[in-house]
Amino acid sequence: MVARTSEPNSGSVPHFQSFTADKQSACALCGLPAARHIVEKIDNKTLVFCCYGCRHVYTIVAPDLARGLDLPQAMGRAGLDLKAPCCRGIIQGDPAEEASRLMSRLMLNAFLAMMVMVLSLALYSDFFFSDWGTLGQSTRSILQAIAMLFATPAVLMLALPILEDAVFTFQVYRRLTTSALIAVGSLAAYGLSVYATFTGTGYTYFETATMTLLLVTLGRWLDAQTQVEGNKALDKLLARTPAMASLIGPDEKETRVSVDQIRLGSRIRVRPGENFAVDGRVLQGEGSVDEASITGESTPAYKGPGHTVYAGTVNLDGAFVVETTHTGDDRVMGKLIKLLEEARLKRAPIEQLADKVASYFTPAVIGLATLTLLFWTWQSGFETGLMIALAVLLIACPCALGVATPLTIWAALGRAAQRGILIRDSLTLEKLSHVRRIFFDKTGTLTTGQSTLTEMVCDPELKSPDIRLLQVAASLEEGSEHPLASAIRAAAEKRHLSQLPVYKFRALPGLGVTGYIEGQAIFVGNWRLVEQQELTLAGSLERARERMEQTGLTVVHVGWQGKVQGLLGFSEEARSSAQPALAAMQQQGLEVQVLTGDSAAAGSALSQKLGVSVKSELLPHDKVDAIETAEAQAPVAMVGDGLNDAPALARASVGIALGCGTDVTRDAADISLLGDDLTQVTWTTALSQRAYRTISWNLAWAFTYNVIGIGLAMAGLLHPVLAAAAMVLSSALVVGNSLRIFKF
C-alpha cells in the first residue's frame, strides 16, 4: 500500500495529504486517532478517513491504482458527502472564507447582543436605581420577551456550530473539548432565561448567553485571521514564482510555456526584471540577482556561467540562459512552502503534552463546575448556583492553553523562512533548543570552500611534471563535488589543460577519488588514501608535505604506478562570518568543536585561528562516532556541507546544512540554510531558545490564569460575562506574545 496526494479542486474540497498505510489508526501529522466511522472504501480500492486534529483528509490506495484516480469524484460516487454535518468540522477550508463567515456572523449578532444588553440594563435598573422606583411585573415581562426574541437567533447562529463541534468530537474520540464548556454554559444560561420568561419567576440571563457566545466567536475569528495572515506569507512566496517561462527549443526558438511543462534539462531564457521560474544552472549571461526571498540577504548576488539560481529570485540586470535542474516541489521555493505547510501540522512533544493536559483539564473543569453548582444551590438557590457554575465553565476555557504552543512554533518557523532558513518541523525546533554542543565541518563550512592552488611539488622523475600532474588530477576530479575538486579543476582551466577520459570513477568519502586514465589506476586524495593504497613517498615529497601542513595548507596527494607522483597544496580562506558566529555560540553557552579530515598540523593551525577545539584526521564514520559519544550526554547539532558530512548530519539530534551543500547533505539535514552566512546558525539557535522561552511563559500564564480564575469564579466573585471577556483577553495576550517572534 502506498499513499497518494490529491490536490483540491475548489475551496469546498479538502486538501488530501499522504499517509503511511501502517498507521491507519492515527494521523501521521498530529498523532490524533483517525475518525474510524468515516473510513470508507471507494470502488473497493481506496481507504479514506478524516483527521479532526489537523483538519486533513487522508487516502490510501493500492500501488497500481496510485495514478489516474479522481478522488473527489470517487468519494461522491461512494456517497461520502464532504459537506455533511459530521464532516463539516474536519474539512480543510479556506481560512479567509472562514474568517469572512465569522466576521459576517459577528456583525449581525453584535447588533442582536447589543439590543439584548440594552434590554438587560433596563431589567437590572431595579438594582441600580431602586430609589427611583421599580419596574412593574407587566413591564418586566414585556422586556424579557423582547430580549428573548433578540437573543434566540443570536444563540442559534452562534451556539449551534460550537455545539456541533463538541458533539462530533465526543462521538469520534470520546473526548470533551473547550467547545463543550462553552456550549453547556451558554445554553444553560439561555435555557434558564427562557424558563424564567415563560413562568414569570426569577431573573433572565440572555445577555450572559449572547455576550459569551459573541466573545468566543470573536476569539475564533482571531484564530482564523491569524491563519489568514500566515497564508499571506505563503502567498507572497508563491507570487514570486512566475506561472510562465520562455522555453528555448532545439531549434533555438523561444516559446512561452507554463512552468508545469518545463522538464529537467530544459533551457530557459530570463530577461532583466523577470523572476526565475525554476532552479537551474546558468549557461550564458551574467549579472546581479536579488535572492532576498530565498536567502534573506538584501545584497544582490553576482551570477555567471556555472552558478546556481533559484525559482522566485529576481534577475536585476542580466540576460540569462538557464539549464533547469529542479522543477515543481523539488525547487527550493517549493520545498520552502511545503515545509511551512507541513510544519504547521506536525506536532512536537511539547505540543502533544499541552494537548494531553488540556484533554484532562476539560472534564476536570466540568467536575468542578458541577460541585460549584451543587454547593451554591444549597447555599443560595439554583439560579445563583447555575450562574456561578457558568462562570467557572467560561473562565476555565483553555483557549490560551490551546494556542500557547502551536502559534509560537508556527511563528518561529515562519520567521526562520523569512531569513532563508528551512526548518523541517516543530520537533527539530524543539530539539535545537535543547542542544548544548555543536559540531562543525571545516572544508566548505567554516571555510569558503573556494580553495586556491598555491603550491605544487612533483616527483623529480615525472615527465612534464606540472602539466601532467595537474591534468591527471583535474580529469579525475571532474566527477567529484568536493570543494577541493573544484579548486583543482579551476587551476587546470586557468592553464588551459584538456580533460583526459576517465573510467571506473569512484568517490571514497573521507579519502579522495580513484579511477583509470590511459589504463592506469589513479589516486587523488589525502594521506589516509596514500596509506590505504600503500603508495610510496619520496623523501623530498615527505619533507615538502610536512612543510605545507605546518603552514596550514591542505595537501592533496596524486599517485599512480605504486607511488605518490606529486603534491598539491591549497590554501582556504575562512568565511568572514566564521569567527563572529563561533564566538556568539560560545556566548550562548554552546560548546563548539570542529570535526575535520585534515591532518593534525592543519587542524592545530585552524584551532589557533578560530579559537575553538578541533578534532583532526577523521573519516566520515569517525565523525559519526564522535557525535554518538557526545549524544550520550546531551543533544548535539552538526553543521556541514559536503557528501562525507551526510552520515554525521543524519546521526546528530539536529543536522544543519549550508546552502552551498550537496543534495545528499541537504536531504540528510533537519535544517537547511539557503545562504552560507554562519551567523544564521547562531541566529537559528537563538530563535529556538527564544521560541521555547515564549512557550514556557505562555503555558505558565495559561495555567496561572486558569487556577486564579477558577478560584475567583467558584467563590462567586466573577460574573459569567466578565469570565468570558477574561478568557478572550487571555487568549489575545498569548497570541500577541507569540507573534512577537516575527520581530526577532
Buried (B, 14 or more C-beta within 10 A) or exposed (E): EBBBEBEBEEEEBBBBBBBEEEEBEBBBBBBBBBBEEBBBEBEEEBBBBBBBBBBBBBBBBBEEEBEEBEBBEBBEEBEBEBEEEBBBBBBBBBBBEBBBBBBEBBEBBBEBBBBBBBBBEBBEBBEEEEEEEEBEEEEBBEBBEBBBBBBBEBBEBBBEBBBBBBBBBBEBBEBBBBBBBBBBBBBBBBBBBBEBBEEEEBBBBBBBBBBBBBBBBBBBBBBBBBBBBBBEBBEEBBEBBBEEBBBBEEEEEEEEBEBEEBEEEBBBBBEBEBBBBBBBEBBBBBBBBBBBBBBBBEEBBEBEEEBBBBBBBBBBEBBBBBBBBBBEEBBBBBBBBEBBBBBBBBBBEBBBEBBEBBBEBBEEBBEBBEEBBEBBBEEEEEBBBBBBBBBBBBBBBBBBBBBBBBBBBBBBBBBBBBBBBBBBBBBBBBBBBBBBBBBBBBBBBBBBBBBEBBBBBBBEEBEEBBBBBBBBBBBBBBEBBBBBBBBBBBBBEEEEBEEBEBEEBEBBBBBBBBBBBEEEBBBBBBBBBBEBBEBEBBEEBEEBBEBBBEBBBBBBBBBBEEBBBBBBBBBBEBBEBBBEBBBBBBEBEBBBBBBBBBBEBBBBBBBEBBEBEBBBBBBBEBBBBBBEEBBEEEBBBBBBBBBBBBBBBBBBBBBBBBBBBBBBBBBBBBBBBBBBBBBBBBBBBBBBBBBBEBBBBBBEBBBEBBEEBBEBBBEBEBBBBBBBBBBBBBBBBBBEBBBEBEEB
